[in-house]
């Protein structure tokens, strides 16, 4: 399986510093991430990466639910509802609704990347196509729960965005850990890159166009 590497543009000293700081939970505002097996004392940046990976994984059952139905991958109406809901939750938490909306736009694109990738795979290799169709409403309910946790994690990670260099390094370390822990394949690792590309946007102090 191919895993997500650390970005090559980051100096080794920066990555090393991030490893030490993230591992030691040096940011005072850091809170525990929530994992399926119980609480984890990882940093908020790890929580963002982990929840993003879990959200990406829902692209598999969504793709299976839509497979063979003619239902398009894009769903602009639902996407807008997700973005509005995330922005509103962020506002209630006193977090940055603009940044949150950027992050969730990337989350949506990452999920669609997985769906399209799986549909291509199944078209090319029909024997690998799913034989069962998950309940799309149930999957979306799971996504909504993940979104609530992800909004909180993005808000909690605000101290990491005070420095763009540190933010990117800490995020790269966390994404690398999540990718290794989850043994992500090439498609899902690439989707994780997409999902996380705006997390450090606020550190730049400039609007983003959704591209890394």
C-alpha positions as CSV (number, residue, x, y, z in Angstrom):
1,X,0.0,0.0,0.0
2,X,1.2,3.5,-0.8
3,X,1.3,5.9,2.1
4,X,1.3,9.7,2.4
5,X,4.9,11.0,2.6
6,X,5.9,14.2,4.4
7,X,5.9,17.2,2.0
8,X,9.4,17.5,0.5
9,X,9.5,21.3,0.7
10,X,9.7,21.2,4.6
11,X,13.3,21.3,6.0
12,X,14.2,18.4,8.2
13,X,14.7,20.6,11.2
14,X,11.2,21.9,10.9
15,X,9.7,18.5,10.7
16,X,11.8,17.3,13.6
17,X,10.7,20.2,15.7
18,X,7.1,19.5,14.8
19,X,7.4,15.9,15.8
20,X,8.8,16.9,19.2
21,X,6.2,19.5,19.8
22,X,3.3,17.5,18.6
23,X,4.4,14.4,20.5
24,X,4.8,16.5,23.6
25,X,1.5,18.3,23.2
26,X,3.4,21.6,23.5
27,X,0.5,23.8,22.4
28,X,-1.4,24.8,25.6
29,X,-4.8,24.7,23.9
30,X,-4.4,21.1,22.8
31,X,-7.3,18.8,23.7
32,X,-7.7,15.1,23.3
33,X,-8.8,13.6,20.0
34,X,-11.7,11.2,19.9
35,X,-11.0,7.8,18.4
36,X,-13.3,4.8,17.8
37,X,-11.5,2.8,20.5
38,X,-11.5,5.6,23.1
39,X,-9.8,8.9,23.9
40,X,-6.3,9.6,22.5
41,X,-3.8,12.1,23.9
42,X,-2.8,13.2,20.5
43,X,-2.8,16.8,19.4
44,X,-5.7,18.6,17.9
45,X,-3.9,18.6,14.5
46,X,-3.8,14.8,14.7
47,X,-7.6,14.8,15.5
48,X,-8.2,16.9,12.3
49,X,-6.2,14.4,10.2
50,X,-7.8,11.4,11.8
51,X,-11.3,12.6,11.5
52,X,-10.6,13.6,7.9
53,X,-9.4,10.1,7.2
54,X,-12.5,8.6,8.8
55,X,-14.7,11.0,6.7
56,X,-12.8,10.0,3.6
57,X,-13.6,6.3,4.4
58,X,-17.3,7.0,4.1
59,X,-16.7,7.6,0.4
60,X,-16.5,3.9,0.0
61,X,-20.1,3.1,1.1
62,X,-21.4,6.3,-0.6
63,X,-19.8,5.1,-3.9
64,X,-21.4,1.7,-3.4
65,X,-24.8,3.2,-2.6
66,X,-24.7,5.2,-5.9
67,X,-23.1,2.5,-8.0
68,X,-25.3,1.4,-10.9
69,X,-28.1,3.8,-9.9
70,X,-27.2,6.7,-12.3
71,X,-27.1,9.0,-9.3
72,X,-24.2,11.5,-9.8
73,X,-21.3,11.9,-7.5
74,X,-21.9,15.6,-7.3
75,X,-24.8,16.7,-5.1
76,X,-24.6,20.5,-5.0
77,X,-27.7,21.0,-2.8
78,X,-26.4,18.6,-0.1
79,X,-22.8,20.0,-0.4
80,X,-24.1,23.5,0.3
81,X,-26.1,22.3,3.3
82,X,-22.9,20.7,4.7
83,X,-20.9,23.9,4.2
84,X,-23.5,26.1,5.7
85,X,-23.9,23.8,8.7
86,X,-20.1,23.6,9.3
87,X,-19.8,27.4,9.1
88,X,-22.6,27.9,11.5
89,X,-21.2,25.4,14.0
90,X,-17.8,27.1,13.8
91,X,-19.4,30.5,14.4
92,X,-21.1,29.2,17.6
93,X,-17.8,27.9,18.8
94,X,-16.2,31.3,18.2
95,X,-14.0,29.7,15.5
96,X,-13.3,31.0,12.0
97,X,-16.3,30.2,9.8
98,X,-14.4,31.2,6.6
99,X,-11.6,28.8,7.3
100,X,-14.0,26.1,8.4
101,X,-15.9,26.4,5.1
102,X,-12.7,26.1,3.2
103,X,-11.7,23.0,5.1
104,X,-15.1,21.4,4.5
105,X,-15.1,22.3,0.8
106,X,-11.9,20.2,0.7
107,X,-13.5,17.4,2.7
108,X,-16.3,17.2,0.2
109,X,-13.9,17.2,-2.8
110,X,-11.8,14.4,-1.1
111,X,-14.9,12.3,-0.6
112,X,-15.9,12.7,-4.2
113,X,-12.3,11.8,-5.3
114,X,-12.8,8.5,-3.5
115,X,-16.2,7.9,-5.1
116,X,-14.9,8.7,-8.6
117,X,-11.8,6.5,-8.1
118,X,-13.9,3.6,-6.9
119,X,-16.4,3.9,-9.8
120,X,-13.5,3.9,-12.3
121,X,-12.1,0.8,-10.6
122,X,-15.4,-1.0,-10.7
123,X,-16.0,-0.1,-14.3
124,X,-12.6,-1.4,-15.3
125,X,-12.9,-4.5,-13.0
126,X,-16.6,-5.4,-12.7
127,X,-15.7,-8.4,-10.6
128,X,-14.6,-6.0,-7.8
129,X,-17.8,-4.0,-7.9
130,X,-20.0,-4.2,-4.7
131,X,-22.9,-6.6,-4.7
132,X,-24.7,-4.9,-1.7
133,X,-26.0,-1.4,-1.7
134,X,-25.6,0.5,1.6
135,X,-28.3,2.8,2.8
136,X,-27.2,6.2,1.7
137,X,-29.2,8.0,4.4
138,X,-27.5,6.0,7.1
139,X,-24.0,6.8,5.7
140,X,-24.9,10.5,5.5
141,X,-26.0,10.4,9.2
142,X,-22.5,9.0,10.0
143,X,-20.9,11.8,8.0
144,X,-23.0,14.4,9.8
145,X,-21.7,13.1,13.2
146,X,-18.1,13.1,12.0
147,X,-18.6,16.7,10.7
148,X,-19.6,17.9,14.2
149,X,-16.4,16.4,15.7
150,X,-14.3,17.8,12.8
151,X,-15.6,21.3,13.2
152,X,-14.5,21.1,16.9
153,X,-11.1,19.7,16.0
154,X,-10.5,22.5,13.4
155,X,-11.4,25.0,16.1
156,X,-9.2,23.4,18.7
157,X,-6.2,23.4,16.2
158,X,-6.3,27.2,16.0
159,X,-3.1,27.7,18.0
160,X,-1.2,25.7,15.4
161,X,-2.1,28.2,12.7
162,X,-0.1,31.0,14.4
163,X,2.8,30.0,12.2
164,X,2.4,28.7,8.7
165,X,5.7,26.8,8.9
166,X,4.8,25.1,12.1
167,X,1.2,24.5,11.1
168,X,2.2,22.7,7.8
169,X,4.9,20.7,9.6
170,X,2.6,19.6,12.4
171,X,-0.1,18.7,9.9
172,X,2.3,16.7,7.8
173,X,3.5,14.7,10.8
174,X,-0.1,14.0,11.9
175,X,-1.2,13.1,8.4
176,X,1.7,10.7,8.1
177,X,0.8,9.0,11.3
178,X,-2.8,8.7,10.3
179,X,-1.9,7.3,6.9
180,X,0.5,4.7,8.5
181,X,-2.0,3.8,11.3
182,X,-4.8,3.3,8.7
183,X,-2.6,1.7,6.1
184,X,-4.2,3.9,3.5
185,X,-4.0,2.9,-0.1
186,X,-3.0,5.2,-2.9
187,X,-6.5,6.5,-3.6
188,X,-7.4,7.2,0.1
189,X,-3.9,8.7,0.8
190,X,-4.3,11.1,-2.1
191,X,-7.8,12.0,-0.9
192,X,-6.4,12.8,2.6
193,X,-4.0,15.3,0.9
194,X,-7.0,17.0,-0.7
195,X,-9.0,17.0,2.6
196,X,-6.2,18.7,4.5
197,X,-4.9,21.3,2.0
198,X,-6.7,24.3,3.6
199,X,-6.2,23.5,7.3
200,X,-3.3,25.9,7.5
201,X,-4.9,28.6,5.4
202,X,-5.5,31.0,8.3
203,X,-1.8,31.0,9.0
204,X,-1.2,32.5,5.6
205,X,-3.5,35.4,6.4
206,X,-4.9,35.3,2.9
207,X,-7.9,33.8,1.2
208,X,-7.5,30.4,-0.5
209,X,-8.9,29.2,-3.8
210,X,-9.2,25.6,-2.5
211,X,-5.8,24.6,-4.1
212,X,-2.7,23.7,-2.2
